[in-house]
Amino acid sequence: MTSTADEQQAAHGSGGKPEGRRERKKRETRRRISDIATGLFLQRGFDAVTVAEIAEAADVSVNTVYNYFPAKEDLFFDREEEMIDRPSVAVREREPGRSAADAVLGQLRQDISEHSLYAGMREGFDEFMRCVREAPPLMSRLMLMQHKTAQRLYETLVEETGAAPDDPVPELVAAELVNICNLVSRGATRATAEGASHEQVARQALARLDAFEKLATDELLKYATKPAR
């Protein structure tokens, strides 16, 4: 599930420097193996496809597949680290005067307006999630990813606020924000699978966000507001 923007970003190394030829070839090989694997998983189901079959279809050795993807689930969730870190990045990069909720939910609103896969609205994402639901190993990995996302955001909030180790608020805020993002994404994916238009899905997703913000307390919505410069 790679977008043009992702490809443009991947073409630069750390510090915005263009990647070298070796790095580019490795990235392209990794993407090709993952794309071929995902196509096979969507056609036949995750459990029915072996790593040996993926290697043969990609014209590489089994060892090469494992060099890039240590576990079979990694072939499906090839952007796991990016997804886990995304809410934390939004918080770390928020502008002065914006809270953690502003950053995370504002990002989600933008994803909805752009009909992004991050909001569960990309064409074909419903089939991607159907494959996940039908494979217990993928469901387990997805739940672990969601847990890691909340944990990463919790750690970021502690860093941003200087909260004490026994302060329960950062963990609770992180869990709430990640949960609402997951709920909105699942609802959008379900509505898309049922044939709703992008406009209908977006309206429903935004209505869910609005309802959450009405129910949330000011303490949650204003938590970790970045001081003005």
C-alpha positions, 0 to 999 in steps of 0.5 A: 500500500505505497503511495507516490508521496511515500516513494518520493520520501523513500528516495531520500536518506536521513537529513534529506540526502538522496539515497545511493544506488545500493540503497535504492536497489535494496528499497526497490527489491524490498518493495517488489517482494512485498507487493508480490506477496501482498498480491498473493495474500489477497488472492489466496489468503495469508495462510495459503501462501508460503514464503517459498511461493513468494520467493519463486514469484519474486525470482529471489531465494527464500533466504533473500525474502527472510533477509528483508522480512524476518517473519511472514507477517512482515511481508504484509505489514511492510510499513509497520514502523511508520504506522506505529510512529505516525501519531508520535511524529504528529505530536513531536512536530506540532506547532506552538499552541497546539495540543496532542489531541489537536495534532493527532486528530487534526492529522486524522481530519486531513487524512479523511479529507484526502481520502487516505489509506491512513483513514481507511479510505484508499481504494482496495483497503477494504480487501486488505483488511478483509485479508487481515480479519481472515488470518489470525496471525495478521489479526494478532500482529495488528493488535500488537501494532495498535498496542505499540502505537499507544505505547510509543505515543505514551512515551512521546507524551512523557517526553513532551510534558516531563510527566512523572513516572507515576502520572497516569494521564499520558498513558490514558491520553495516548490510549484514547487518541489511538483508539478513536483513530482506530475506530474512525478507520475501521468505520471508514473501511466498513462503509467503503466495503458496503459501497458508500462513496468517498464523500459519504464515508468522509461525512460519517468519519468526520461525524464520529470525530465531532462526537468524540470531541464533544464527549471528551473533556478539556483536560484531554483535548488540551493536554500537552499544549505546546508553549508559544515561542 
